Amino acid sequence: MTQKKMKIKKGDSVIVIAGKDKGKKGSVLSVIRENDRVLVAGVNMIKKHQKADRGNAAGIVSKEASLHISNVALVDPKEGKATRVGYKELGDGKKVRVARRSGEVIG
């Protein structure tokens, strides 16, 4: 089975474009390819009741829940607004991601 091509990668700066956290920005902590979901730092926080174990005490812990990838957009490095992702081949034959809004190369 082949992996899906994801335009958003770990470490990218994204903005939430739909849902309860619309407008919030954060960096991608992980990408879950099987379910088309991403985990964004500080966004979509949930409360989890945690049992005590060796490393952690018992209590209620806040942590990030995943968002569907369609609810986030990449942040344009130049303008700081949501943008779509395109691809461009550089002169040396290297393929890079490009922000559609400004044409700027993404990380």
N, CA, C and O atoms as a GROMACS GRO file, in nm:
protein
  428
    1MET      N    1   0.083  -0.117   0.000
    1MET     CA    2   0.000   0.000   0.000
    1MET      C    3   0.089   0.126   0.000
    1MET      O    4   0.182   0.136   0.080
    2THR      N    5   0.060   0.218  -0.089
    2THR     CA    6   0.142   0.339  -0.097
    2THR      C    7   0.092   0.446   0.000
    2THR      O    8  -0.027   0.457   0.028
    3GLN      N    9   0.186   0.524   0.050
    3GLN     CA   10   0.152   0.633   0.141
    3GLN      C   11   0.095   0.750   0.062
    3GLN      O   12   0.135   0.775  -0.051
    4LYS      N   13   0.000   0.823   0.124
    4LYS     CA   14  -0.057   0.941   0.063
    4LYS      C   15   0.044   1.055   0.068
    4LYS      O   16   0.124   1.063   0.161
    5LYS      N   17   0.040   1.143  -0.031
    5LYS     CA   18   0.124   1.262  -0.033
    5LYS      C   19   0.057   1.370   0.050
    5LYS      O   20  -0.054   1.414   0.019
    6MET      N   21   0.125   1.414   0.156
    6MET     CA   22   0.072   1.518   0.243
    6MET      C   23   0.147   1.647   0.215
    6MET      O   24   0.270   1.646   0.207
    7LYS      N   25   0.075   1.757   0.201
    7LYS     CA   26   0.139   1.885   0.173
    7LYS      C   27   0.184   1.956   0.300
    7LYS      O   28   0.261   2.052   0.295
    8ILE      N   29   0.136   1.908   0.414
    8ILE     CA   30   0.177   1.965   0.543
    8ILE      C   31   0.265   1.863   0.614
    8ILE      O   32   0.233   1.744   0.620
    9LYS      N   33   0.377   1.910   0.668
    9LYS     CA   34   0.473   1.821   0.731
    9LYS      C   35   0.499   1.862   0.875
    9LYS      O   36   0.462   1.972   0.917
   10LYS      N   37   0.562   1.774   0.951
   10LYS     CA   38   0.599   1.801   1.090
   10LYS      C   39   0.690   1.924   1.095
   10LYS      O   40   0.784   1.936   1.016
   11GLY      N   41   0.660   2.015   1.189
   11GLY     CA   42   0.741   2.135   1.205
   11GLY      C   43   0.689   2.256   1.129
   11GLY      O   44   0.734   2.368   1.154
   12ASP      N   45   0.593   2.236   1.037
   12ASP     CA   46   0.535   2.348   0.962
   12ASP      C   47   0.452   2.436   1.054
   12ASP      O   48   0.395   2.390   1.153
   13SER      N   49   0.445   2.563   1.020
   13SER     CA   50   0.360   2.658   1.092
   13SER      C   51   0.225   2.661   1.020
   13SER      O   52   0.219   2.688   0.900
   14VAL      N   53   0.117   2.634   1.094
   14VAL     CA   54  -0.016   2.628   1.033
   14VAL      C   55  -0.115   2.716   1.108
   14VAL      O   56  -0.091   2.756   1.222
   15ILE      N   57  -0.227   2.746   1.042
   15ILE     CA   58  -0.336   2.821   1.102
   15ILE      C   59  -0.463   2.738   1.088
   15ILE      O   60  -0.484   2.675   0.984
   16VAL      N   61  -0.547   2.738   1.191
   16VAL     CA   62  -0.672   2.663   1.188
   16VAL      C   63  -0.774   2.747   1.111
   16VAL      O   64  -0.796   2.864   1.143
   17ILE      N   65  -0.838   2.686   1.009
   17ILE     CA   66  -0.933   2.761   0.925
   17ILE      C   67  -1.078   2.721   0.950
   17ILE      O   68  -1.168   2.782   0.893
   18ALA      N   69  -1.102   2.621   1.035
   18ALA     CA   70  -1.239   2.579   1.065
   18ALA      C   71  -1.244   2.513   1.202
   18ALA      O   72  -1.146   2.452   1.245
   19GLY      N   73  -1.358   2.527   1.270
   19GLY     CA   74  -1.376   2.463   1.399
   19GLY      C   75  -1.368   2.561   1.514
   19GLY      O   76  -1.361   2.682   1.494
   20LYS      N   77  -1.369   2.506   1.636
   20LYS     CA   78  -1.374   2.590   1.756
   20LYS      C   79  -1.249   2.674   1.777
   20LYS      O   80  -1.255   2.777   1.844
   21ASP      N   81  -1.136   2.632   1.723
   21ASP     CA   82  -1.010   2.703   1.739
   21ASP      C   83  -0.972   2.783   1.615
   21ASP      O   84  -0.854   2.811   1.593
   22LYS      N   85  -1.070   2.820   1.533
   22LYS     CA   86  -1.045   2.893   1.408
   22LYS      C   87  -0.964   3.019   1.435
   22LYS      O   88  -0.996   3.097   1.524
   23GLY      N   89  -0.858   3.038   1.356
   23GLY     CA   90  -0.773   3.156   1.369
   23GLY      C   91  -0.647   3.134   1.451
   23GLY      O   92  -0.554   3.214   1.445
   24LYS      N   93  -0.642   3.026   1.528
   24LYS     CA   94  -0.523   2.998   1.610
   24LYS      C   95  -0.409   2.945   1.522
   24LYS      O   96  -0.432   2.873   1.424
   25LYS      N   97  -0.287   2.982   1.560
   25LYS     CA   98  -0.169   2.936   1.488
   25LYS      C   99  -0.087   2.845   1.578
   25LYS      O  100  -0.091   2.857   1.700
   26GLY      N  101  -0.014   2.755   1.518
   26GLY     CA  102   0.074   2.665   1.592
   26GLY      C  103   0.161   2.586   1.497
   26GLY      O  104   0.143   2.591   1.376
   27SER      N  105   0.256   2.513   1.553
   27SER     CA  106   0.340   2.430   1.468
   27SER      C  107   0.293   2.285   1.476
   27SER      O  108   0.239   2.241   1.577
   28VAL      N  109   0.313   2.212   1.368
   28VAL     CA  110   0.269   2.074   1.358
   28VAL      C  111   0.363   1.985   1.438
   28VAL      O  112   0.483   1.982   1.414
   29LEU      N  113   0.305   1.912   1.536
   29LEU     CA  114   0.384   1.820   1.618
   29LEU      C  115   0.400   1.685   1.550
   29LEU      O  116   0.507   1.624   1.556
   30SER      N  117   0.291   1.639   1.485
   30SER     CA  118   0.299   1.513   1.411
   30SER      C  119   0.189   1.506   1.307
   30SER      O  120   0.086   1.573   1.317
   31VAL      N  121   0.212   1.423   1.206
   31VAL     CA  122   0.115   1.400   1.098
   31VAL      C  123   0.074   1.255   1.104
   31VAL      O  124   0.160   1.166   1.103
   32ILE      N  125  -0.058   1.229   1.109
   32ILE     CA  126  -0.110   1.092   1.113
   32ILE      C  127  -0.168   1.062   0.975
   32ILE      O  128  -0.283   1.096   0.946
   33ARG      N  129  -0.088   0.999   0.890
   33ARG     CA  130  -0.125   0.979   0.750
   33ARG      C  131  -0.245   0.888   0.730
   33ARG      O  132  -0.325   0.909   0.639
   34GLU      N  133  -0.258   0.786   0.814
   34GLU     CA  134  -0.367   0.688   0.796
   34GLU      C  135  -0.504   0.753   0.803
   34GLU      O  136  -0.596   0.714   0.731
   35ASN      N  137  -0.518   0.854   0.891
   35ASN     CA  138  -0.648   0.917   0.915
   35ASN      C  139  -0.656   1.059   0.860
   35ASN      O  140  -0.755   1.128   0.884
   36ASP      N  141  -0.555   1.105   0.786
   36ASP     CA  142  -0.550   1.242   0.733
   36ASP      C  143  -0.563   1.345   0.844
   36ASP      O  144  -0.641   1.440   0.831
   37ARG      N  145  -0.489   1.328   0.952
   37ARG     CA  146  -0.499   1.418   1.066
   37ARG      C  147  -0.362   1.474   1.105
   37ARG      O  148  -0.259   1.415   1.075
   38VAL      N  149  -0.365   1.589   1.173
   38VAL     CA  150  -0.242   1.651   1.223
   38VAL      C  151  -0.259   1.689   1.369
   38VAL      O  152  -0.370   1.716   1.414
   39LEU      N  153  -0.149   1.692   1.442
   39LEU     CA  154  -0.147   1.734   1.582
   39LEU      C  155  -0.075   1.869   1.585
   39LEU      O  156   0.042   1.878   1.546
   40VAL      N  157  -0.145   1.974   1.631
   40VAL     CA  158  -0.090   2.109   1.630
   40VAL      C  159  -0.069   2.156   1.774
   40VAL      O  160  -0.158   2.141   1.858
   41ALA      N  161   0.047   2.212   1.803
   41ALA     CA  162   0.082   2.258   1.938
   41ALA      C  163  -0.013   2.368   1.985
   41ALA      O  164  -0.031   2.469   1.916
   42GLY      N  165  -0.073   2.349   2.102
   42GLY     CA  166  -0.158   2.450   2.164
   42GLY      C  167  -0.296   2.467   2.104
   42GLY      O  168  -0.367   2.561   2.140
   43VAL      N  169  -0.336   2.378   2.013
   43VAL     CA  170  -0.465   2.389   1.945
   43VAL      C  171  -0.547   2.262   1.971
   43VAL      O  172  -0.492   2.153   1.979
   44ASN      N  173  -0.678   2.278   1.984
   44ASN     CA  174  -0.772   2.166   2.006
   44ASN      C  175  -0.738   2.092   2.134
   44ASN      O  176  -0.725   1.969   2.135
   45MET      N  177  -0.723   2.167   2.243
   45MET     CA  178  -0.686   2.110   2.372
   45MET      C  179  -0.803   2.034   2.434
   45MET      O  180  -0.917   2.080   2.429
   46ILE      N  181  -0.773   1.918   2.492
   46ILE     CA  182  -0.874   1.837   2.560
   46ILE      C  183  -0.825   1.807   2.701
   46ILE      O  184  -0.706   1.816   2.730
   47LYS      N  185  -0.918   1.770   2.790
   47LYS     CA  186  -0.883   1.728   2.926
   47LYS      C  187  -0.887   1.576   2.928
   47LYS      O  188  -0.984   1.515   2.882
   48LYS      N  189  -0.783   1.516   2.983
   48LYS     CA  190  -0.775   1.370   2.990
   48LYS      C  191  -0.754   1.331   3.136
   48LYS      O  192  -0.663   1.380   3.202
   49HIS      N  193  -0.839   1.241   3.185
   49HIS     CA  194  -0.824   1.188   3.320
   49HIS      C  195  -0.718   1.079   3.314
   49HIS      O  196  -0.734   0.979   3.244
   50GLN      N  197  -0.609   1.099   3.389
   50GLN     CA  198  -0.496   1.008   3.380
   50GLN      C  199  -0.476   0.932   3.510
   50GLN      O  200  -0.477   0.989   3.619
   51LYS      N  201  -0.457   0.801   3.496
   51LYS     CA  202  -0.426   0.715   3.610
   51LYS      C  203  -0.280   0.733   3.647
   51LYS      O  204  -0.198   0.766   3.561
   52ALA      N  205  -0.246   0.713   3.773
   52ALA     CA  206  -0.107   0.722   3.816
   52ALA      C  207  -0.029   0.602   3.765
   52ALA      O  208  -0.079   0.489   3.766
   53ASP      N  209   0.091   0.627   3.721
   53ASP     CA  210   0.182   0.518   3.686
   53ASP      C  211   0.321   0.558   3.733
   53ASP      O  212   0.336   0.658   3.804
   54ARG      N  213   0.421   0.484   3.696
   54ARG     CA  214   0.556   0.508   3.746
   54ARG      C  215   0.606   0.650   3.722
   54ARG      O  216   0.663   0.712   3.812
   55GLY      N  217   0.586   0.700   3.603
   55GLY     CA  218   0.641   0.831   3.568
   55GLY      C  219   0.551   0.949   3.599
   55GLY      O  220   0.600   1.060   3.621
   56ASN      N  221   0.418   0.926   3.602
   56ASN     CA  222   0.324   1.038   3.613
   56ASN      C  223   0.230   1.022   3.732
   56ASN      O  224   0.193   0.910   3.770
   57ALA      N  225   0.193   1.135   3.790
   57ALA     CA  226   0.095   1.134   3.898
   57ALA      C  227  -0.046   1.132   3.838
   57ALA      O  228  -0.065   1.167   3.722
   58ALA      N  229  -0.142   1.090   3.919
   58ALA     CA  230  -0.281   1.088   3.873
   58ALA      C  231  -0.335   1.230   3.868
   58ALA      O  232  -0.288   1.317   3.942
   59GLY      N  233  -0.433   1.253   3.781
   59GLY     CA  234  -0.495   1.384   3.773
   59GLY      C  235  -0.553   1.411   3.636
   59GLY      O  236  -0.556   1.323   3.549
   60ILE      N  237  -0.597   1.533   3.616
   60ILE     CA  238  -0.653   1.574   3.488
   60ILE      C  239  -0.546   1.649   3.411
   60ILE      O  240  -0.491   1.748   3.460
   61VAL      N  241  -0.516   1.601   3.291
   61VAL     CA  242  -0.408   1.655   3.210
   61VAL      C  243  -0.467   1.718   3.084
   61VAL      O  244  -0.557   1.661   3.022
   62SER      N  245  -0.416   1.835   3.046
   62SER     CA  246  -0.455   1.897   2.918
   62SER      C  247  -0.357   1.854   2.812
   62SER      O  248  -0.236   1.859   2.833
   63LYS      N  249  -0.408   1.812   2.697
   63LYS     CA  250  -0.322   1.774   2.587
   63LYS      C  251  -0.389   1.805   2.454
   63LYS      O  252  -0.510   1.829   2.449
   64GLU      N  253  -0.311   1.805   2.348
   64GLU     CA  254  -0.364   1.836   2.216
   64GLU      C  255  -0.433   1.713   2.156
   64GLU      O  256  -0.385   1.600   2.170
   65ALA      N  257  -0.547   1.737   2.090
   65ALA     CA  258  -0.613   1.632   2.014
   65ALA      C  259  -0.588   1.661   1.866
   65ALA      O  260  -0.559   1.775   1.829
   66SER      N  261  -0.599   1.560   1.782
   66SER     CA  262  -0.570   1.579   1.641
   66SER      C  263  -0.683   1.652   1.569
   66SER      O  264  -0.798   1.648   1.611
   67LEU      N  265  -0.646   1.720   1.462
   67LEU     CA  266  -0.741   1.789   1.375
   67LEU      C  267  -0.735   1.726   1.237
   67LEU      O  268  -0.631   1.674   1.197
   68HIS      N  269  -0.846   1.731   1.163
   68HIS     CA  270  -0.841   1.683   1.025
   68HIS      C  271  -0.758   1.781   0.944
   68HIS      O  272  -0.763   1.902   0.966
   69ILE      N  273  -0.681   1.728   0.850
   69ILE     CA  274  -0.588   1.811   0.774
   69ILE      C  275  -0.659   1.917   0.690
   69ILE      O  276  -0.599   2.019   0.654
   70SER      N  277  -0.787   1.895   0.657
   70SER     CA  278  -0.862   1.993   0.579
   70SER      C  279  -0.898   2.116   0.661
   70SER      O  280  -0.937   2.219   0.605
   71ASN      N  281  -0.885   2.109   0.794
   71ASN     CA  282  -0.919   2.221   0.881
   71ASN      C  283  -0.799   2.310   0.914
   71ASN      O  284  -0.812   2.405   0.992
   72VAL      N  285  -0.684   2.280   0.857
   72VAL     CA  286  -0.566   2.364   0.878
   72VAL      C  287  -0.508   2.404   0.743
   72VAL      O  288  -0.523   2.333   0.643
   73ALA      N  289  -0.442   2.520   0.742
   73ALA     CA  290  -0.374   2.568   0.621
   73ALA      C  291  -0.236   2.614   0.661
   73ALA      O  292  -0.214   2.662   0.772
   74LEU      N  293  -0.143   2.601   0.570
   74LEU     CA  294  -0.007   2.644   0.593
   74LEU      C  295  -0.002   2.796   0.604
   74LEU      O  296  -0.076   2.866   0.536
   75VAL      N  297   0.085   2.848   0.691
   75VAL     CA  298   0.102   2.992   0.706
   75VAL      C  299   0.207   3.039   0.607
   75VAL      O  300   0.317   2.982   0.600
   76ASP      N  301   0.173   3.143   0.531
   76ASP     CA  302   0.266   3.202   0.434
   76ASP      C  303   0.384   3.263   0.510
   76ASP      O  304   0.363   3.346   0.599
   77PRO      N  305   0.509   3.225   0.477
   77PRO     CA  306   0.624   3.278   0.550
   77PRO      C  307   0.642   3.429   0.534
   77PRO      O  308   0.702   3.493   0.620
   78LYS      N  309   0.591   3.487   0.427
   78LYS     CA  310   0.607   3.630   0.400
   78LYS      C  311   0.499   3.713   0.468
   78LYS      O  312   0.529   3.810   0.538
   79GLU      N  313   0.370   3.675   0.449
   79GLU     CA  314   0.257   3.755   0.496
   79GLU      C  315   0.197   3.709   0.629
   79GLU      O  316   0.129   3.787   0.696
   80GLY      N  317   0.220   3.584   0.667
   80GLY     CA  318   0.164   3.531   0.790
   80GLY      C  319   0.017   3.493   0.780
   80GLY      O  320  -0.050   3.477   0.882
   81LYS      N  321  -0.034   3.480   0.659
   81LYS     CA  322  -0.174   3.441   0.637
   81LYS      C  323  -0.180   3.301   0.578
   81LYS      O  324  -0.078   3.246   0.536
   82ALA      N  325  -0.301   3.243   0.574
   82ALA     CA  326  -0.319   3.109   0.520
   82ALA      C  327  -0.289   3.105   0.371
   82ALA      O  328  -0.321   3.199   0.298
   83THR      N  329  -0.226   2.997   0.328
   83THR     CA  330  -0.193   2.982   0.187
   83THR      C  331  -0.205   2.836   0.146
   83THR      O  332  -0.200   2.745   0.229
   84ARG      N  333  -0.221   2.815   0.017
   84ARG     CA  334  -0.217   2.680  -0.037
   84ARG      C  335  -0.073   2.645  -0.072
   84ARG      O  336   0.014   2.732  -0.074
   85VAL      N  337  -0.048   2.518  -0.100
   85VAL     CA  338   0.088   2.472  -0.126
   85VAL      C  339   0.101   2.428  -0.270
   85VAL      O  340   0.016   2.356  -0.323
   86GLY      N  341   0.208   2.471  -0.334
   86GLY     CA  342   0.240   2.427  -0.468
   86GLY      C  343   0.380   2.370  -0.468
   86GLY      O  344   0.450   2.374  -0.367
   87TYR      N  345   0.421   2.318  -0.582
   87TYR     CA  346   0.555   2.262  -0.595
   87TYR      C  347   0.626   2.326  -0.713
   87TYR      O  348   0.564   2.356  -0.815
   88LYS      N  349   0.756   2.345  -0.698
   88LYS     CA  350   0.836   2.404  -0.804
   88LYS      C  351   0.970   2.333  -0.807
   88LYS      O  352   1.023   2.291  -0.704
   89GLU      N  353   1.024   2.320  -0.928
   89GLU     CA  354   1.155   2.257  -0.942
   89GLU      C  355   1.260   2.366  -0.958
   89GLU      O  356   1.248   2.452  -1.045
   90LEU      N  357   1.362   2.362  -0.874
   90LEU     CA  358   1.468   2.461  -0.881
   90LEU      C  359   1.563   2.428  -0.996
   90LEU      O  360   1.552   2.323  -1.058
   91GLY      N  361   1.656   2.518  -1.022
   91GLY     CA  362   1.751   2.502  -1.131
   91GLY      C  363   1.838   2.378  -1.118
   91GLY      O  364   1.876   2.318  -1.219
   92ASP      N  365   1.869   2.339  -0.994
   92ASP     CA  366   1.954   2.220  -0.974
   92ASP      C  367   1.874   2.090  -0.975
   92ASP      O  368   1.928   1.984  -0.946
   93GLY      N  369   1.744   2.098  -1.008
   93GLY     CA  370   1.660   1.978  -1.018
   93GLY      C  371   1.593   1.939  -0.889
   93GLY      O  372   1.526   1.836  -0.883
   94LYS      N  373   1.608   2.019  -0.783
   94LYS     CA  374   1.548   1.989  -0.653
   94LYS      C  375   1.403   2.038  -0.651
   94LYS      O  376   1.375   2.151  -0.693
   95LYS      N  377   1.312   1.954  -0.603
   95LYS     CA  378   1.170   1.988  -0.594
   95LYS      C  379   1.142   2.046  -0.456
   95LYS      O  380   1.174   1.984  -0.354
   96VAL      N  381   1.080   2.166  -0.451
   96VAL     CA  382   1.053   2.234  -0.325
   96VAL      C  383   0.906   2.273  -0.316
   96VAL      O  384   0.838   2.287  -0.417
   97ARG      N  385   0.858   2.290  -0.190
   97ARG     CA  386   0.722   2.339  -0.168
   97ARG      C  387   0.722   2.491  -0.176
   97ARG      O  388   0.815   2.556  -0.129
   98VAL      N  389   0.616   2.546  -0.236
   98VAL     CA  390   0.606   2.690  -0.256
   98VAL      C  391   0.471   2.738  -0.206
   98VAL      O  392   0.369   2.672  -0.228
   99ALA      N  393   0.469   2.854  -0.138
   99ALA     CA  394   0.344   2.916  -0.094
   99ALA      C  395   0.276   2.978  -0.216
   99ALA      O  396   0.339   3.057  -0.287
  100ARG      N  397   0.150   2.943  -0.242
  100ARG     CA  398   0.079   2.996  -0.358
  100ARG      C  399   0.051   3.145  -0.343
  100ARG      O  400   0.047   3.217  -0.444
  101ARG      N  401   0.032   3.194  -0.221
  101ARG     CA  402  -0.002   3.334  -0.198
  101ARG      C  403   0.112   3.428  -0.239
  101ARG      O  404   0.088   3.528  -0.307
  102SER      N  405   0.236   3.396  -0.198
  102SER     CA  406   0.347   3.488  -0.222
  102SER      C  407   0.454   3.432  -0.316
  102SER      O  408   0.538   3.507  -0.365
  103GLY      N  409   0.452   3.302  -0.339
  103GLY     CA  410   0.555   3.240  -0.422
  103GLY      C  411   0.682   3.208  -0.345
  103GLY      O  412   0.781   3.163  -0.403
  104GLU      N  413   0.680   3.230  -0.213
  104GLU     CA  414   0.795   3.207  -0.126
  104GLU      C  415   0.818   3.056  -0.107
  104GLU      O  416   0.723   2.979  -0.097
  105VAL      N  417   0.945   3.015  -0.103
  105VAL     CA  418   0.979   2.874  -0.078
  105VAL      C  419   0.954   2.843   0.069
  105VAL      O  420   0.991   2.922   0.157
  106ILE      N  421   0.892   2.728   0.096
  106ILE     CA  422   0.859   2.687   0.233
  106ILE      C  423   0.968   2.595   0.285
  106ILE      O  424   1.001   2.494   0.222
  107GLY      N  425   1.023   2.632   0.402
  107GLY     CA  426   1.122   2.559   0.478
  107GLY      C  427   1.188   2.451   0.408
  107GLY      O  428   1.274   2.384   0.465
   0.00000   0.00000   0.00000
